[in-house]
Amino acid sequence: MGLAAYDVVENGSDWSIRHDEALEGSYDTKEAAFEAAVAAASLAIRQGHEVRVTAPSNEAGNRTALGGESN
């Protein structure tokens, strides 16, 4: 089994998950994208994969902790 990597990334004014070099989903907040990434990682770990989930600090996006219009 390989590595299943899920990276929360800014995508215009929204957030997406980069997985297998493709952007997946469109989320209003970084937190929502992170929660979706963790759910996908949970399935991958059950399948025997090594997993990695990353999310940027508040330096990314609109500089709020959760990545939305406000915290």
Secondary structure, 3 states (H helix, E strand, C coil): CCEEEEEEEEECCEEEEEECCEEEEEECCHHHHHHHHHHHHHHHHHCCCEEEEECCCCCCCCCCCCCCCCC
